[in-house]
């Protein structure tokens, strides 16, 4: 009998604790100002992400342009070297 009353007492205390916690934890709601701040923050984050993607695409395009110019320069240098050798060979042939 004593065990039963202790079990009931523990069970009722547990139920009261759960009930008390549930009543106090559900009382918070976001205010209009907090919701507006969250929406503004979200919009700013989306804008920043879009700006990042735009700048990344621009940087990739610029890198492609640099690579194309480097290839063009290499080709021009090879052509210059070829012409210089041809001029030297002609001078040597004319000088003999």
N, C-alpha and C positions, 0 to 999 in steps of 0.2 A: 504494500500500500504506500509505503514511504517512497519507494522508487517511482511509482506512478505519479505522485504529487510533484516530485522533483522534475520528472520528465515534462509534465504539463507546465510547470513554472518556467523551465528552460525554453520550451516551445513557444509559450506565450510571450516571453521576453524577446525571443528571436523575431516573432511576428511583429511585435511593436517596433523593434529596431528597423525591420524592413519597411514597415509602413511609414515610419518617421523619415527615413531616408528618401523614400519615393515621393513624399509630399514636399520635401524641401528641395529636391534636385530638379524638379520639372518647372520651376517658376520663372526661369530666365527666357526672355525673348529679345531678339535683336531690335534695336530701335531703328526708326527710319534713317536717322543720321548714320548709324553703323552700317546699314544696308547700302546706303548711298556711297559711303566710303569704300566698302568692299567692291561695289560695282565700278567705281572710279579706278581703284587699284587694279581690278581685272582688265579694264579697258586700257590702262597704261601698260600693263604687262603684254597685252596683245599687240599694242602699237610698237613696243620695244622689240618684240619678236619679229614683227614684220620689217621694221627698220634693219634689224640684224640680218635677216634673210636678203633684203635688198642690197645691203653693203657687201655681203658675202658674194652675191651674184656679180656685183660690180667689180669686186676684187678678182674674182675668177676670170672675168672678161679682160681686165687689165693684164693679168698674168698671161693669158693667151696672146694678147697683143705683144707683150714683151718677148715671149717665146718666138713669135713670128718675126719680129724685128731682129732677134739674135740669129735666127736661121738665115734671114736675108743678109745680114752683115757677114756671116760666115761664107755665104755664097759669093758675095762681092769681094771678100778678101781672097778667096780661091781664084776668082777671075783676075784680080789684080796681080796675084803671084804668077799666073799663067802668062799674062801680058808682059810682065817684067822679064820673065825668062825668054820670051820670044824676042823682045827688044834687045836683050843682051846677046842672044844668039845671032841676031841680024848684025849688030855692031861688030861682033867678033868675025862674022863672015865678010863684012865690008872692009874691015881692017886688014884682013890677010891679003 
